[in-house]
């Protein structure tokens, strides 16, 4: 069975962004909160629509309060007592004794992790070693840990996914990136996060279904990098979480493109997914190796890298990988079909059960080929053939990313070209 495990699909639902940022704390502890109120004003907590008994006074624009004892996650609101006011702050109060990783020993380090994550991790009982630089991360690996997880934020100084994976290999850790300069642009439109139902690249990310997925008011575009990648979560039109890896090692880089701080603590589905995301990334065993070469049929045997940028990188693997189980790519995009006939294509299709085939593009010659699956329908599990009919060349950015994911699914490595290191 493949490494890729089945996930839970969440039904669509919408959740509004909280009007104020969310703070995170542990049951029965003290928390100091900045508030937009005058010194001497009294504030109080609301939970489940009811006022809690105790009141606190504001001093110098902040208030220190003791949070209620809870047995489950409870979201409370801080409001001015007189006159009644809108919410001054929102606080997610977590019960004591939470065990996100269960009995598994996971060492969690952080490089430039955002403050909201560090506060949230402390609230849910995850010890995090916040380290100031990449060098500090390399020098402070805990060798006795059973598993290692590195959390990376936007100000890490790591230039691209391959730099992150290089650091991960040096630390023998898997990585969750919460934000990065190398992500795509910020897109200000709402999205609802759904986990991929099958063939998900992160094992153990399954769990009990919860009502409705978390929704976010914005997200970032996927990283515009040619690398082995697989989608783990999405909405109707966008990838929201994806897993990246490279030929050099088994480490996983999980890139999250949504602002979790909008929903953690106020949406059960968000906490459930984020808990499992961290645990699954840290505990998932080595993925299947990227060990399959490609043999391309159609068009010239060598092609300009800027015309077929993804296949150019995949083709480098044919020099070092065994060709006996290579992926056969029938490339019919653009004018690449020149020289291909039914006689040259049919044997590839007939042998697809043992030698998988990926068809790119469309051409009238395929009308006479027997045993083809329908266009753009996943038939890999039954006959070893995938057919993606998009015919544009060079492909759009979205088309190139889809091809990266397809090649990763076939275990084909995408080896960097010289210009990738410039």
Secondary structure, 3 states (H helix, E strand, C coil): CCCCECCCCCCCCCCCCCCCCEEEEECCCEEEEECCCCCCCEEEEEECCEEEEEEEECECCEEEEECCCCCCCEEEEEEECCCCCCEEEEEEEECCCCCCCCCCCEEEEEECCCHHHHHHHHHCCCCEEEECCHHHHHHCCCCCCCEEEEEECCCCCCCCHHHHHHHHHHHCCEEEECCCCCCCCEECCCEECEECCCCECCCCCCCCCCCCCCEECCEECCCCCCCEEEEEEECCCCEEEEEEEECCEEEEEEEECECHHHCCCCCHHHHHHHHHHHHHHHHCCCCCCCCECEEEECCCCCCCCCCCHHHHHHHHHHHCCCCCCCEEEEECCCCCCCCCCHHHHHHHHHCCCCCCEEEECCCHHHHHCCCCCCCCCCEHHHHCEEEECCCCCCCCHHHHHHHHHHHHHCCECCCCCHHHHC
